[in-house]
Amino acid sequence: MLGYRRLRRMLAANAAELNETLPINSLWWRTHAKEKGELLYVAIGDSAAQGIGASAPNRGYVGILADHIRLATGKTVRVLNLSVSGATVDLAVRDQLPRFVKLQPDIVTVAIGANDIAQWDPVRFEAGIRTLFAALPAHALVADLPCFHLPHNDRKVFVANRIVREVAAEHGLTVVPLHEATERQGLRSVFTQVANDFFHPNDRGYRIWAEAFLPQLSTDVAHRFPQDAFVE
């Protein structure tokens, strides 16, 4: 019991320390969103899209993907990261979607839903996913939920991911297999690819997230923005 209590106190302290980075990451993305770019990449999501747990905001999966887009196209990229730490699907619909529908992004990624698992309501989740996905362009990449490596959570994630795939198929959207990519890392990844709050990915974990997106993203970018087309 004493060991368990010490562990809980340590995790609480680590989570509190990580919480202090929330405004830092948010400010970083807002500041960099002012930079001009030939392509506009918009991210919808939660704290993972913010890069919480990474050594720097741009070492989260959104930053990694933005760098890939720059290299693949030879173009400058403006990143508008609409994500909000702690966002659920409902909150993304309420807070992020109104901003999103005013934009004409060239690249869109969506990774949302992990925070819904704590207070799981499949009916509400599906209603939110339907509203969100209906507003996305056909080229948007939507990730399913990652693997939690905890059976009681992954049973809910299984249902959530079935909903994500079914609604995405209805709208012709491409689903990024984030669950498969993270599940493949095994239980040991909890100790090697997760930040010290044992929830958010660390740099290595975010690399796995980015690698889940990259095959689909690379194909899409090569098709719609071939680098030769920009050579004068």
C-alpha positions in Angstrom: 0.0 0.0 0.0 2.8 2.4 0.8 4.4 1.7 -2.5 1.1 2.3 -4.3 0.6 5.6 -2.5 4.1 6.7 -3.4 3.5 5.8 -7.0 0.2 7.7 -7.0 1.8 10.8 -5.5 4.7 10.6 -8.0 2.3 10.4 -11.0 0.2 13.2 -9.6 3.3 15.4 -9.2 4.5 14.5 -12.7 1.1 15.3 -14.2 1.1 18.6 -12.4 4.5 19.4 -13.8 3.3 18.5 -17.3 0.2 20.6 -16.9 2.5 23.6 -16.5 3.5 23.2 -20.1 -0.1 23.5 -21.4 0.0 27.3 -21.8 3.6 27.2 -23.1 2.7 24.8 -25.9 -0.5 26.7 -26.7 1.4 30.0 -27.0 4.1 28.4 -29.1 1.5 27.2 -31.7 -0.4 30.5 -31.6 2.8 32.4 -32.2 3.9 30.2 -35.1 0.4 30.3 -36.7 1.2 33.9 -37.6 4.0 32.8 -39.9 3.1 32.8 -43.6 3.2 29.7 -45.7 2.5 28.6 -49.2 0.5 25.6 -47.9 -1.9 25.7 -44.9 -1.8 22.7 -42.6 -4.6 22.6 -40.0 -4.7 20.2 -37.0 -7.8 19.4 -35.0 -7.2 17.5 -31.7 -6.4 17.5 -28.1 -3.2 17.6 -26.0 -1.5 15.1 -28.2 -1.8 17.5 -31.1 -0.4 20.2 -28.9 2.6 18.0 -28.3 2.2 17.7 -24.5 4.9 15.3 -23.2 7.4 16.0 -26.0 10.6 17.9 -25.3 9.4 20.8 -27.4 5.9 21.5 -29.0 7.1 20.9 -32.5 8.5 17.5 -31.6 4.9 16.2 -31.2 3.3 14.5 -34.2 1.9 17.7 -35.7 5.4 19.3 -35.8 6.9 16.2 -37.3 4.2 16.0 -40.0 4.6 19.7 -40.8 8.4 19.2 -41.3 7.6 16.2 -43.6 5.2 18.3 -45.7 7.9 21.0 -46.1 10.5 18.4 -47.3 8.1 16.5 -49.5 6.7 19.6 -51.3 9.6 22.0 -51.1 7.1 24.6 -50.0 6.7 26.7 -46.9 4.0 25.6 -44.5 1.8 27.6 -42.2 0.6 25.4 -39.3 -2.7 26.4 -37.7 -3.0 24.0 -34.7 -6.6 24.4 -33.5 -6.2 21.6 -30.9 -7.0 22.3 -27.3 -5.6 20.3 -24.4 -8.3 18.2 -22.7 -10.6 18.4 -25.7 -13.3 15.8 -26.2 -15.1 15.3 -29.4 -17.9 17.5 -28.2 -15.5 20.3 -27.2 -13.8 20.0 -30.6 -17.1 20.5 -32.3 -17.9 23.4 -30.0 -14.6 25.2 -30.0 -12.5 24.1 -33.0 -15.0 23.4 -35.7 -16.3 27.0 -35.9 -12.8 28.2 -36.6 -12.1 25.3 -39.0 -15.1 25.9 -41.3 -13.8 29.4 -42.1 -10.6 28.1 -43.5 -9.5 26.5 -46.8 -6.6 24.2 -45.6 -4.4 22.2 -47.9 -3.7 19.5 -45.4 -5.9 18.5 -42.5 -5.3 16.0 -39.7 -7.7 15.0 -37.0 -6.9 13.0 -33.9 -9.6 13.3 -31.2 -11.5 11.1 -28.8 -9.0 9.8 -26.2 -10.4 12.1 -23.6 -13.9 10.7 -24.3 -12.9 7.3 -22.9 -12.9 8.5 -19.3 -16.6 9.2 -19.3 -17.6 7.0 -22.2 -20.9 7.7 -23.9 -21.0 5.9 -27.3 -24.1 7.7 -28.5 -22.8 11.1 -27.7 -19.4 10.2 -29.2 -20.9 9.1 -32.5 -23.1 12.2 -32.7 -20.0 14.4 -32.3 -17.9 12.4 -34.8 -20.7 12.7 -37.3 -20.9 16.5 -36.9 -17.1 16.8 -37.1 -16.5 14.5 -40.1 -19.3 16.0 -42.1 -17.4 19.3 -42.1 -14.1 17.9 -43.2 -12.8 18.1 -46.8 -12.3 14.8 -48.6 -8.5 15.0 -48.2 -8.6 15.1 -44.4 -6.8 12.4 -42.5 -8.6 11.1 -39.4 -6.9 8.9 -36.9 -8.6 6.3 -34.9 -7.9 6.2 -31.1 -4.5 4.9 -29.9 -4.1 1.8 -27.9 -4.2 2.3 -24.1 -2.7 -1.1 -23.3 -5.4 -1.5 -20.6 -8.2 -4.0 -21.3 -11.0 -2.0 -19.6 -10.1 1.1 -21.7 -9.4 -0.7 -24.9 -12.9 -2.3 -24.9 -14.3 1.2 -25.1 -11.6 2.2 -27.7 -12.7 -0.8 -29.8 -16.2 0.6 -30.0 -15.0 4.2 -30.6 -12.7 3.1 -33.4 -15.6 1.2 -35.1 -17.6 4.4 -35.0 -14.7 6.4 -36.4 -14.2 4.0 -39.3 -17.8 3.7 -40.2 -18.5 7.4 -40.2 -15.2 8.1 -42.1 -16.3 5.6 -44.7 -19.6 7.3 -45.1 -17.8 10.6 -45.9 -15.0 9.0 -48.0 -12.3 10.0 -45.4 -9.0 8.2 -45.0 -8.5 6.6 -41.5 -5.0 6.6 -40.1 -4.4 3.3 -38.2 -3.1 4.9 -35.0 -4.4 2.1 -32.8 -2.6 -0.5 -34.8 0.6 1.4 -34.8 0.6 2.0 -31.0 -0.7 -1.5 -30.2 2.2 -3.0 -32.2 4.7 -1.3 -29.7 3.5 -3.6 -26.9 3.1 -3.0 -23.2 6.8 -2.1 -22.9 6.1 1.1 -24.8 4.4 2.4 -21.6 7.9 2.7 -20.1 9.8 3.8 -23.2 7.4 5.9 -25.3 5.3 7.7 -22.7 6.0 10.9 -20.8 6.4 10.8 -17.0 2.7 11.2 -16.4 2.2 7.7 -18.0 -0.4 9.1 -20.4 1.0 11.5 -23.0 3.6 10.3 -25.5 7.2 11.4 -25.3 9.4 12.2 -28.3 9.7 8.5 -29.2 6.0 8.0 -28.8 5.1 10.9 -31.0 7.4 9.6 -33.6 5.3 6.4 -33.7 2.2 8.6 -34.0 3.7 10.5 -36.9 4.8 7.3 -38.6 1.2 6.1 -38.5 0.2 9.2 -40.5 3.1 9.3 -42.9 2.2 6.6 -45.4 -1.2 8.2 -46.1 0.1 11.8 -45.8 3.0 11.1 -48.2 0.7 9.6 -50.8 -1.8 12.5 -50.5 0.9 15.2 -50.7 2.7 13.6 -53.6 -0.6 13.3 -55.5 -1.9 16.8 -54.8 1.3 18.8 -54.4 4.0 17.1 -56.6 7.3 18.9 -56.0 8.1 19.1 -59.7 5.0 21.3 -60.1 6.7 24.0 -58.0 10.0 24.1 -60.0 10.1 27.2 -62.3 
